[in-house]
């Protein structure tokens, strides 16, 4: 729904932004999404807030809008593992090779990779396989087959002993789902639907969209807010292929928290029973979930994203408040909203406000600037300005003043334009993440 923009209360005010305020700020001021859905669980109630739209058709968002949820799929995969352990169909310390066809070679270093290693991102496997060469970088998992995955694993040398170091691995979770499907002799999606969705009543959590889900699908967008197609998965579907809705994820969270009776209660508990250090202080890697410790609380959460969406779900183990946020734009900034909805004392990241410039001013900045060993290309689309530096993609830039511009995609780099007497830019200076300035003269 379209809502007039309203800034956050001033920092010195005791008032806190409402969930609606936050979504407005993120969409209409931050330009970081086309549409967002936020759902908070507290005291047995659900509070749903939406802002923006599904896509170019202007359809409003609601709790039944279908989003790609990306790596939140990994929690479902880990829950499949936990359920199979509870049923004594698998064991956490079981080598993954034991679930695969005889003769399948898995890399080892000191000891074999176990199912627990895969579920906690401590297997030693890389984020993506070295032989993954997508024909379309915008759809990176579409053509990667199980045969390619197993061929890569047969020749890969682990850099360390499994179980000793956290390294986030889409490949590892893809392998985990493949192994569980092999043990059950069922396709991965059939396992998810049969063992998780059916018992919990999740009718809108699927890989293959039903006709009803297709009609409610949110159009994905890239960081420049341009429409993009959904991602497709072949062999690595267990790492990020699921689609879902805010209402289904709320039901899933209620079961995980223990507020909804379910036959998966023991499996949900098992997900948090074993933890290993993650890649930053104060965060542990459980099975599928991450656990943020500190502030005398533990927040269990998982983020996800594709080329066109961002999502995050989580809950507090102390207050039992939960939250889910879904965005139909490829942007990382939704986890802070979830943490704030779970614990309102945790702040959301403030948005930088852009100023509007006369189109004639923008025209004076358009051009090509030679900086060091790359070229900065600045173009205009309507009243929007875009910059492309070297081999990096083109991103929209926003005016802080007539000469200072910033990116929404990161705090750095920034661009400063040097103007001549006629108001046209004679040079562009990129203030980069390495704290170096790269000055380019207009070509």
Buried (B, 14 or more C-beta within 10 A) or exposed (E): EEBEEBEBEEEEEEEBBEBBBBBBBBBBBBBBBBBBBBBBBBEEEBEBBBBBBBBEEEBEBBBBBBBBBBBBBBBBBBBBBBBBBBEEEBBBEBBBBBBBEEEBEBBBBEEBBBBBBBBBBBBBBBEBBEEBEEEEEEBBBBBBEBEBBBBBBEEBEBEEBBBEBBBBBBBBBBBBBBBBBBBBEBEBBEBBBEBBBEEBEBBBBBBEBEEEBEEBBBBBBBBBBEEBBBBBBBBBBBBBBBBBBBBBBBBBBBBBBEBBEBEBBEBBEBBBEBBBBBEEEEBBBBBBBBBBBEEEBBBBBBBBBBBBBBBBBBBBEEEBBBBBBBBBBBBBBBBBBBBBBBBBEBEBBEBEEBEEBEEEBBEBBBBBBBBEEBBBBBBEEEEBBBBBBEEEEBBBBBBBEBBBBBBBBEEEBBBBBBBEEEEBBBBBBBBBEEEEEBBBEBE
